[in-house]
Amino acid sequence: MEYLGKHWKTIAAFVYLFICVCDFVVYPTLLAIFRQEVMNNIMMLSKAKVPEQVLTELSRIGNSQNWVPFTLRGGGLFHLSFGAILTGSVLNKKKNK
C-alpha cells in the first residue's frame, strides 16, 4: 500500500495514457478490421437469395463511420478531469519543495 501512496501520480499518468491509446488507436483499428469482415459476409450473402432491401441496409450499416471516442463524449470532461488531477499534483509537488 505504501507503494501506491508514493507512486500514485505515475500510475495515474500511465492509466490515462493507456485509456487514450485504447480509445484513439486500438478500438478504431479493431472496428475497421471488424467492419471489413462484416462487408465480406455481406458480399457472401449477396450471392445467396437474400432480399435486396436487406443487403442495402446491411451495406449502409457496414460502411458507416460510427466510432466516437468514449473520452470525448460529454465535451471532453474526462480529459479536463485527468488534466486537472495531474497538473494539480505536479504543481502541489513543486510548492512543497
Backbone hydrogen bonds in HBPLUS format (Angstrom, degrees):
<---DONOR---> <-ACCEPTOR-->    atom                        ^
c    i                          cat <-CA-CA->   ^        H-A-AA   ^      H-
h    n   atom  resd res      DA  || num        DHA   H-A  angle D-A-AA Bond
n    s   type  num  typ     dist DA aas  dist angle  dist       angle   num
A0005-GLY N   A0001-MET O   3.18 MM   4  6.51 153.0  2.26 145.6 153.1     1
A0006-LYS N   A0002-GLU O   3.07 MM   4  6.35 145.3  2.19 146.2 154.5     2
A0007-HIS N   A0003-TYR O   2.94 MM   4  6.04 156.4  2.00 152.1 158.8     3
A0011-ILE N   A0007-HIS O   3.09 MM   4  6.32 164.9  2.11 155.0 159.6     4
A0012-ALA N   A0008-TRP O   2.85 MM   4  5.95 157.2  1.90 143.3 149.8     5
A0013-ALA N   A0009-LYS O   2.97 MM   4  6.17 153.3  2.04 142.7 149.8     6
A0014-PHE N   A0010-THR O   2.99 MM   4  6.27 158.0  2.04 149.6 155.1     7
A0015-VAL N   A0011-ILE O   2.88 MM   4  6.10 154.6  1.95 150.4 157.9     8
A0016-TYR N   A0012-ALA O   2.94 MM   4  6.10 161.1  1.97 147.1 152.2     9
A0017-LEU N   A0013-ALA O   2.93 MM   4  6.15 157.9  1.97 145.5 151.8    10
A0018-PHE N   A0014-PHE O   2.85 MM   4  6.00 160.1  1.89 146.9 152.4    11
A0019-ILE N   A0015-VAL O   2.92 MM   4  6.13 162.1  1.95 152.4 156.9    12
A0020-CYS N   A0016-TYR O   3.00 MM   4  6.20 162.1  2.03 150.1 154.9    13
A0021-VAL N   A0017-LEU O   2.94 MM   4  6.13 162.8  1.97 153.2 157.8    14
A0022-CYS N   A0018-PHE O   3.00 MM   4  6.16 164.5  2.02 150.0 154.5    15
A0023-ASP N   A0019-ILE O   2.91 MM   4  6.02 160.5  1.94 148.1 154.1    16
A0024-PHE N   A0020-CYS O   2.89 MM   4  5.91 154.3  1.96 150.8 156.2    17
A0025-VAL N   A0021-VAL O   2.87 MM   4  5.37 145.0  1.99 140.3 147.6    18
A0026-VAL N   A0021-VAL O   3.18 MM   5  6.55 158.0  2.23 143.6 150.2    19
A0027-TYR N   A0022-CYS O   2.95 MM   5  5.86 177.5  1.95 159.3 159.6    20
A0029-THR N   A0025-VAL O   3.17 MM   4  6.15 151.8  2.26 142.3 150.4    21
A0030-LEU N   A0026-VAL O   2.92 MM   4  6.20 162.9  1.95 156.9 161.8    22
A0031-LEU N   A0027-TYR O   2.90 MM   4  6.06 155.3  1.96 149.5 156.7    23
A0032-ALA N   A0028-PRO O   2.93 MM   4  6.15 151.6  2.01 142.1 149.4    24
A0033-ILE N   A0029-THR O   2.99 MM   4  6.29 156.9  2.05 151.1 157.2    25
A0034-PHE N   A0030-LEU O   2.88 MM   4  6.05 163.6  1.90 149.7 154.5    26
A0035-ARG N   A0031-LEU O   2.78 MM   4  5.90 151.7  1.85 145.8 154.1    27
A0036-GLN N   A0032-ALA O   3.18 MM   4  6.39 152.2  2.26 141.6 147.2    28
A0037-GLU N   A0033-ILE O   3.24 MM   4  6.60 151.7  2.33 143.0 150.5    29
A0038-VAL N   A0034-PHE O   2.95 MM   4  6.29 151.6  2.03 149.9 158.0    30
A0039-MET N   A0035-ARG O   2.95 MM   4  6.24 158.8  1.99 149.9 155.3    31
A0040-ASN N   A0036-GLN O   2.99 MM   4  6.25 150.5  2.07 144.5 152.4    32
A0041-ASN N   A0037-GLU O   3.05 MM   4  6.35 152.1  2.13 143.8 151.0    33
A0042-ILE N   A0038-VAL O   2.92 MM   4  6.27 148.0  2.03 147.5 157.0    34
A0043-MET N   A0039-MET O   2.98 MM   4  6.27 153.2  2.05 146.0 152.8    35
A0044-MET N   A0040-ASN O   3.07 MM   4  6.39 146.8  2.19 142.1 150.9    36
A0045-LEU N   A0041-ASN O   2.96 MM   4  6.25 147.6  2.07 142.5 151.6    37
A0046-SER N   A0042-ILE O   2.94 MM   4  6.24 138.8  2.12 143.8 155.2    38
A0047-LYS N   A0044-MET O   3.26 MM   3  5.54 144.2  2.40 101.0 110.3    39
A0048-ALA N   A0045-LEU O   2.94 MM   3  5.07 134.8  2.15  99.6 112.9    40
A0050-VAL N   A0048-ALA O   3.06 MM   2  5.76 127.5  2.35 104.9  90.1    41
A0054-VAL N   A0051-PRO O   3.16 MM   3  5.50 126.0  2.46 104.4 116.8    42
A0055-LEU N   A0051-PRO O   3.28 MM   4  6.69 160.5  2.32 151.0 156.0    43
A0056-THR N   A0052-GLU O   2.93 MM   4  6.15 156.3  1.99 150.1 156.7    44
A0057-GLU N   A0053-GLN O   3.05 MM   4  6.23 160.7  2.09 145.2 149.9    45
A0058-LEU N   A0054-VAL O   2.93 MM   4  6.15 163.5  1.96 153.3 158.1    46
A0059-SER N   A0055-LEU O   2.93 MM   4  6.05 154.9  2.00 145.8 152.6    47
A0060-ARG N   A0056-THR O   2.99 MM   4  6.20 152.8  2.07 144.9 152.2    48
A0061-ILE N   A0057-GLU O   3.02 MM   4  6.28 159.9  2.06 150.9 155.7    49
A0062-GLY N   A0058-LEU O   2.87 MM   4  6.00 161.2  1.91 147.4 153.3    50
A0063-ASN N   A0059-SER O   2.97 MM   4  6.01 143.8  2.11 144.3 152.0    51
A0064-SER N   A0061-ILE O   3.41 MM   3  5.43 151.7  2.50  99.0 106.9    52
A0072-LEU N   A0069-PRO O   3.16 MM   3  5.51 153.4  2.23 107.3 115.1    53
A0073-ARG N   A0070-PHE O   3.29 MM   3  5.47 155.2  2.36 102.9 110.1    54
A0079-HIS N   A0076-GLY O   3.09 MM   3  5.48 119.0  2.48 106.3 119.0    55
A0080-LEU N   A0076-GLY O   3.14 MM   4  6.50 160.1  2.19 152.5 158.6    56
A0081-SER N   A0077-LEU O   2.87 MM   4  5.99 155.7  1.93 147.2 153.5    57
A0082-PHE N   A0078-PHE O   3.01 MM   4  6.27 170.6  2.02 154.6 156.4    58
A0083-GLY N   A0079-HIS O   2.86 MM   4  5.88 155.5  1.92 143.4 151.3    59
A0084-ALA N   A0080-LEU O   2.92 MM   4  6.08 152.5  2.00 142.8 149.7    60
A0085-ILE N   A0081-SER O   2.98 MM   4  6.26 160.2  2.02 151.8 157.2    61
A0086-LEU N   A0082-PHE O   2.92 MM   4  6.08 176.1  1.93 156.4 157.6    62
A0087-THR N   A0083-GLY O   2.87 MM   4  5.78 160.1  1.90 144.6 151.3    63
A0088-GLY N   A0084-ALA O   2.87 MM   4  5.70 158.5  1.91 139.6 146.8    64
A0089-SER N   A0085-ILE O   3.03 MM   4  6.14 153.4  2.10 143.7 150.8    65
A0090-VAL N   A0086-LEU O   3.14 MM   4  6.32 153.3  2.22 142.5 149.1    66
A0091-LEU N   A0087-THR O   2.93 MM   4  6.15 168.5  1.94 157.5 160.6    67
A0092-ASN N   A0088-GLY O   2.91 MM   4  5.93 155.7  1.97 143.4 150.5    68
A0093-LYS N   A0089-SER O   3.03 MM   4  6.09 147.2  2.14 135.9 144.3    69
A0094-LYS N   A0090-VAL O   3.06 MM   4  6.37 155.6  2.12 149.7 155.3    70
A0095-LYS N   A0091-LEU O   3.02 MM   4  6.20 150.4  2.11 143.1 151.5    71
A0096-ASN N   A0092-ASN O   3.04 MM   4  6.21 145.4  2.16 143.3 151.6    72
